[in-house]
Amino acid sequence: MNHNIKNVIEQIQPLRDKLKNHELYESLKSIDDIKVFMESHVYAVWDFMSLLKALQNLLTCTKIPWTPNLDSKSTRLINQIIVDEESDLNYNGEPKSHFEMYLEAMDEIQANTLPINNFITRIKEVDTTVDFINNYNIDPSVQSFLNFSFHTIEGGKSHEIAAAFTFGREEIIPDMFIEIIEQTEKSKKVSLDKINYYLQRHIDLDGDEHGPLAHEMIIGLCGENSLKWKEVTKVSIKALEERIRLWDYINASIESKYHSENKIKNSIFANA
């Protein structure tokens, strides 16, 4: 492994461990919990696509007339990732972005997609993304997560955007998540094919293909520039802190749901 990448990973490892062992995963006990999770996490899936497109704008030629890019290796790496993330084949063999596949999985388990669909419809019409996010009716933790990404994008430094893209996301889908899907299929006698397919694509691509490609991209963008590597580490730390804050919010939402349900049950029994 490249020594600079290894150094970044060593410095962010405590936060990666905290994310991997977050109590949120212990709170995921039912399909209803996964609904709560997906209804907030979907904003991070969309956000990921925005980071990806920012890198494409910086590392490839998206203007007419076309001119060669000085860094052809980075161009190839980002284009390889773009093909899968923006136009992968969904469960039915249709070209779809991973964001759209995530929405299909949400629909399959009857999670509420209306808020994110409204968000996407309205954000197309705004001039300033950050102002829109700050004035939109979403939790401050989600706002903070998105704001960090878009401030990073607006900074225009490809190595920093690549750092947020590469190290600021969850790398491991917890076994508990997959087990709940399997248990629901058995107990409810339903087939949750779309969410299973999405999870498997996420595991296959991120672990075996996109992770190593993203590392190569950062290595090429930073070279041996010590300042750039320090900025990569700083952005990666902040990105993980924002992810943990989002996880804290989702976990609190699930716990609040159970508290409300128990309160209703106790009230029913008290009045029986």
ZILINQUI-V831711 format. One line per field, one symbol per residue. ss: DSSP state (a for helix, b for strand, c for the rest). psi: psi as a letter, one per 30 degrees, with the letter a starting at -180 (. if undefined). Layout:
ss: ???
psi: ???
This chain:
ss: ccaaaaaaaaaaaaaaaaaacccaaaacccaaaaaaaaaaaaaaaaaaaaaaaaaaaaaccccccccccccaaaaaaaaaaaaaaaabbcccccbbcaaaaaaaaaaacccccaaaaaaaaaacccccaaaaaaaccccaaaaaaaaaaaaaaaaccaaaaaaaaaacccccccaaaaaaaaaaaaaaccccaaaaaaaaaaaaaaaaaaaaaaaaaaaaaacccaaaaaaaaaaaaaaaaaaaaaaaaaaaaaaaaaaaaaaaaaaaaacc
psi: kkeeeeeeeeefeeeeeeeegkfeeffjflfeeeeeeefeffeeeeeeeeeeeeeeeefljglklklkkfifeeeeeeeeeeeeefhlkaeggkkllfeeeeeeeeeeghljfeeeeeeeeeffflejeeeeefglilkeeeeeeeeeefeeeffgjeeeeeeeeefglkfkkkeeeeeeeeeeeeefhljieeeeeeeeeeeeeeefdeeeeeeeeeeeeebgjeeeeeeeeeeeeeeeeeeeeeeeeeeeeeeeeeeeeeeeeeeeeeg.
